[in-house]
Amino acid sequence: MLTIAKIKENPQAVADALKIRNKDFSTEIYAAIDADNERIESQNQLDAYLAESNELAKSIGTLYKAGKQNEATEAKNRAAELKELSRELGVKVDEAKAKLEKILSEIPNIPHKLVPAGKSEADNLFIRGNNIEYKLPEGFLPHWELAKKYNIIDFELGNKITGAGFPVYVGKGAKLQRALISFFLAEAEQAGYTEYLPPLMVNKESGFGTGQLPDKEGQMYHMTVDDLYMIPTAEVPVTNIYRDVILEESDFSIKMCAYSACFRREAGSYGAHVRGLNRLHQFDKVEIVRIEHPDNSYNVLDEMVAHVESLIQKLGLKYRIIRLCGGDMGFTSAMTYDFEVYSAGQDKWLEVSSVSNFESFQANRLKLRFKPKGEKKTVLAHTLNGSALALPRILAAILENYQTVNGIQIPEALVKYTGFDFIAEK
């Protein structure tokens, strides 16, 4: 979340910068300032009472020894009064802090100056892509029909076991899924990322730290008995490894990656756009996460974009890179690039990755700081993350774009992980 110091430095500039998100946050910004002023005023008064109490505590014994009983009694009575006043002020300080944090948690990140204005995905900015042309066989099929024809994904069985949005991968379909995970992790390792295997559930503090709570609470599966949340992405547990951590400047760059299953309720999703693998409640993904010095985070963002781009290129897929506009960007992000691959069987573009720089927004929630060399005061780090990659739509694009009359060709980059180069009808 934004720091109150940044807001108070120039509240109107913050309000103006946030307007690119197509909402006026002036009310929240000035409410945060009022709450912080209330906190400061109460804290100053509390500090004054505590200082007076300390002086009285030192004087009472001296007054008794000097035989000044009445003055000593007055000092004791005043000390008792100050104790009660301090207790009441302590409550006010805590309430003001909680009020301030609640308001700040509802204000999104300030978009980077290069984020385009716009209200929806139609206003996103095309950056680059390629122009692969697919030669599909006559009577080509969408991936859900191919999955059934070659018995590699069973949507009906998943519906029976759990419900819609929980497919079962079968035989070569399961091996292809595993091959993609291995390929993505191997590429991340080669790029210098350290692999983690994180928990699939997180506590409320972790969800708050990366900004899923309270913004996306309704989209997360909540285990109410234990008050734990199924992760919507490995970004949450992996980034929280550095919650409440103070780094040294020499610790940068920190490069982490993780494979995990991801869980999203996708409440309100229905229709043709959710068919097959287009939108699932459970899916696999490899995530890359960076903890960076603020001076280097946008260079790193470009590096991460190039890494994801190389994965899609090695899979031989038609893709495009989009910079999201203010109205289409996530709550926590300062800048986001989306990757879309072309689904020839459906004649549509499918989002397969988002790569984002959160600047210090998550770090402030996480209390993730570092000590600049030679400085005593700590500074907030920058955090970034990206899908590298999400599997369902990548798999859908591979099935549709690599289909032939006799079966499905496996991209060359995956053959050493699958152990086969073709899926044929049994």
ChimeraX attribute file (.defattr): number of C-alpha atoms within 10 A of each C-alpha:
attribute: neighborCount
match mode: 1-to-1
recipient: residues
	/A:1	26
	/A:2	21
	/A:3	13
	/A:4	17
	/A:5	11
	/A:6	11
	/A:7	18
	/A:8	16
	/A:9	10
	/A:10	10
	/A:11	17
	/A:12	14
	/A:13	12
	/A:14	19
	/A:15	20
	/A:16	15
	/A:17	17
	/A:18	20
	/A:19	17
	/A:20	20
	/A:21	23
	/A:22	13
	/A:23	11
	/A:24	14
	/A:25	19
	/A:26	17
	/A:27	10
	/A:28	16
	/A:29	21
	/A:30	17
	/A:31	16
	/A:32	23
	/A:33	19
	/A:34	14
	/A:35	21
	/A:36	21
	/A:37	14
	/A:38	18
	/A:39	22
	/A:40	15
	/A:41	15
	/A:42	21
	/A:43	19
	/A:44	14
	/A:45	15
	/A:46	21
	/A:47	15
	/A:48	14
	/A:49	19
	/A:50	17
	/A:51	12
	/A:52	14
	/A:53	21
	/A:54	12
	/A:55	13
	/A:56	18
	/A:57	14
	/A:58	10
	/A:59	16
	/A:60	20
	/A:61	13
	/A:62	13
	/A:63	16
	/A:64	14
	/A:65	11
	/A:66	10
	/A:67	11
	/A:68	13
	/A:69	13
	/A:70	11
	/A:71	14
	/A:72	20
	/A:73	14
	/A:74	13
	/A:75	19
	/A:76	17
	/A:77	12
	/A:78	15
	/A:79	21
	/A:80	13
	/A:81	14
	/A:82	18
	/A:83	15
	/A:84	12
	/A:85	15
	/A:86	21
	/A:87	13
	/A:88	13
	/A:89	21
	/A:90	18
	/A:91	12
	/A:92	18
	/A:93	22
	/A:94	14
	/A:95	15
	/A:96	22
	/A:97	17
	/A:98	14
	/A:99	17
	/A:100	22
	/A:101	18
	/A:102	13
	/A:103	19
	/A:104	20
	/A:105	18
	/A:106	17
	/A:107	19
	/A:108	20
	/A:109	25
	/A:110	26
	/A:111	27
	/A:112	16
	/A:113	11
	/A:114	11
	/A:115	21
	/A:116	18
	/A:117	20
	/A:118	19
	/A:119	16
	/A:120	13
	/A:121	15
	/A:122	10
	/A:123	16
	/A:124	22
	/A:125	17
	/A:126	13
	/A:127	11
	/A:128	11
	/A:129	16
	/A:130	11
	/A:131	10
	/A:132	11
	/A:133	10
	/A:134	14
	/A:135	12
	/A:136	16
	/A:137	12
	/A:138	8
	/A:139	7
	/A:140	18
	/A:141	19
	/A:142	20
	/A:143	27
	/A:144	20
	/A:145	16
	/A:146	21
	/A:147	21
	/A:148	13
	/A:149	15
	/A:150	18
	/A:151	18
	/A:152	20
	/A:153	25
	/A:154	18
	/A:155	21
	/A:156	16
	/A:157	15
	/A:158	16
	/A:159	14
	/A:160	11
	/A:161	11
	/A:162	11
	/A:163	13
	/A:164	17
	/A:165	23
	/A:166	23
	/A:167	23
	/A:168	16
	/A:169	19
	/A:170	16
	/A:171	11
	/A:172	20
	/A:173	21
	/A:174	14
	/A:175	17
	/A:176	23
	/A:177	19
	/A:178	15
	/A:179	20
	/A:180	24
	/A:181	22
	/A:182	17
	/A:183	20
	/A:184	25
	/A:185	23
	/A:186	13
	/A:187	16
	/A:188	24
	/A:189	15
	/A:190	10
	/A:191	12
	/A:192	12
	/A:193	19
	/A:194	16
	/A:195	19
	/A:196	14
	/A:197	12
	/A:198	18
	/A:199	14
	/A:200	18
	/A:201	22
	/A:202	19
	/A:203	16
	/A:204	15
	/A:205	15
	/A:206	24
	/A:207	25
	/A:208	21
	/A:209	25
	/A:210	25
	/A:211	24
	/A:212	20
	/A:213	18
	/A:214	13
	/A:215	17
	/A:216	14
	/A:217	15
	/A:218	14
	/A:219	17
	/A:220	20
	/A:221	18
	/A:222	19
	/A:223	13
	/A:224	8
	/A:225	6
	/A:226	8
	/A:227	11
	/A:228	18
	/A:229	20
	/A:230	19
	/A:231	26
	/A:232	25
	/A:233	23
	/A:234	29
	/A:235	24
	/A:236	24
	/A:237	25
	/A:238	25
	/A:239	24
	/A:240	22
	/A:241	13
	/A:242	17
	/A:243	21
	/A:244	15
	/A:245	14
	/A:246	16
	/A:247	18
	/A:248	13
	/A:249	17
	/A:250	11
	/A:251	11
	/A:252	15
	/A:253	14
	/A:254	14
	/A:255	19
	/A:256	21
	/A:257	28
	/A:258	26
	/A:259	23
	/A:260	22
	/A:261	17
	/A:262	20
	/A:263	22
	/A:264	20
	/A:265	17
	/A:266	16
	/A:267	10
	/A:268	7
	/A:269	11
	/A:270	10
	/A:271	7
	/A:272	8
	/A:273	13
	/A:274	13
	/A:275	16
	/A:276	23
	/A:277	23
	/A:278	19
	/A:279	19
	/A:280	22
	/A:281	20
	/A:282	16
	/A:283	21
	/A:284	21
	/A:285	23
	/A:286	27
	/A:287	26
	/A:288	29
	/A:289	26
	/A:290	25
	/A:291	23
	/A:292	24
	/A:293	25
	/A:294	14
	/A:295	10
	/A:296	12
	/A:297	21
	/A:298	18
	/A:299	9
	/A:300	18
	/A:301	22
	/A:302	14
	/A:303	12
	/A:304	23
	/A:305	22
	/A:306	11
	/A:307	18
	/A:308	23
	/A:309	18
	/A:310	14
	/A:311	18
	/A:312	20
	/A:313	15
	/A:314	12
	/A:315	16
	/A:316	16
	/A:317	24
	/A:318	21
	/A:319	23
	/A:320	21
	/A:321	21
	/A:322	20
	/A:323	25
	/A:324	25
	/A:325	26
	/A:326	30
	/A:327	21
	/A:328	19
	/A:329	25
	/A:330	20
	/A:331	22
	/A:332	24
	/A:333	24
	/A:334	23
	/A:335	27
	/A:336	27
	/A:337	25
	/A:338	22
	/A:339	25
	/A:340	23
	/A:341	23
	/A:342	25
	/A:343	23
	/A:344	25
	/A:345	22
	/A:346	17
	/A:347	10
	/A:348	11
	/A:349	17
	/A:350	22
	/A:351	18
	/A:352	24
	/A:353	25
	/A:354	22
	/A:355	25
	/A:356	27
	/A:357	26
	/A:358	26
	/A:359	27
	/A:360	28
	/A:361	26
	/A:362	28
	/A:363	27
	/A:364	21
	/A:365	21
	/A:366	25
	/A:367	18
	/A:368	26
	/A:369	24
	/A:370	21
	/A:371	17
	/A:372	15
	/A:373	9
	/A:374	7
	/A:375	8
	/A:376	8
	/A:377	9
	/A:378	14
	/A:379	21
	/A:380	22
	/A:381	27
	/A:382	24
	/A:383	26
	/A:384	28
	/A:385	26
	/A:386	26
	/A:387	27
	/A:388	31
	/A:389	26
	/A:390	25
	/A:391	22
	/A:392	21
	/A:393	26
	/A:394	25
	/A:395	19
	/A:396	26
	/A:397	26
	/A:398	23
	/A:399	27
	/A:400	26
	/A:401	27
	/A:402	22
	/A:403	26
	/A:404	18
	/A:405	11
	/A:406	11
	/A:407	17
	/A:408	20
	/A:409	18
	/A:410	19
	/A:411	15
	/A:412	13
	/A:413	16
	/A:414	19
	/A:415	16
	/A:416	11
	/A:417	18
	/A:418	21
	/A:419	12
	/A:420	15
	/A:421	15
	/A:422	17
	/A:423	20
	/A:424	15
	/A:425	10
	/A:426	7
